[in-house]
Amino acid sequence: MNLKTFHLLLIFVLVSITSNSQSKKQFAKAKVSYTISIKPDKNQGVYKIHEKYSPGLTERVEKVSSELEFSLVFNDTISLFYLEKKLFSDDRAAFSAISHSGYYGRINQQSKAFVTEELQEDFGKFLVIRPYQKWKLDDETKIIGDFVCFKATTFFTTTNPKGKVFTHDFTAWYTPQLPYKFGPVGYGNLPGLIIELQGKDFTYGVKKITFYDNSKMDKENEIPKLKNLKSITEEEFEKLAADDEKRWRKQD
């Protein structure tokens, strides 16, 4: 995607966000409950550091991840993905598990892009606008519950302060039986609902799907709105994050 195209996309999304905030309430036609399993690679440097300063934390993260529950509510045009509020048996491990899950705030998926409510950053709170992933569709299928699911893969890269590039691979299993282009943590824009999403250290899986009556319009199926925060692009957010990390390193 070139810069001009992205700027046009950004303008479209900003207009959509403004329009949505001023429009009537929107209601979901379905709610999907996702569970997550986190299995960190204990040979990675970051987990060795965790074990050095917090012995047993990695094992506790694996255990508490079963307590996390995420919800996706959607209609034909938009969705909202969020973490259900609840008490955890181990708050510290739960906080670490949430960060490993790729969840950084509620996520609104629209037709052209998705918006993340970034609420955990020291340098500010924002609505971060991100383009959808580019997927490679595969003919491979598997049965998950009552659904025939098709495989799709994608990836993104990150660069650490020393210039080392890391590739992050993801596999989605989606079903055309539910022709909704949504999924967990902003992954979507596939020819069907994502039933399972696999990352290196985690797997999201559908636990339950509840469909609402088309005439139902009350608190139970009302789609919440994102907070009224400043909207920025992913590039702007990454620059702020990099500058914040530099300041943090200088303090050390």
Summary of the structure (lengths in Angstrom):
residues: 252
radius of gyration: 18.7
end to end distance: 37.7
largest distance: 57.8
contacts: 708
relative contact order: 0.19
helix: 29%
strand: 36%
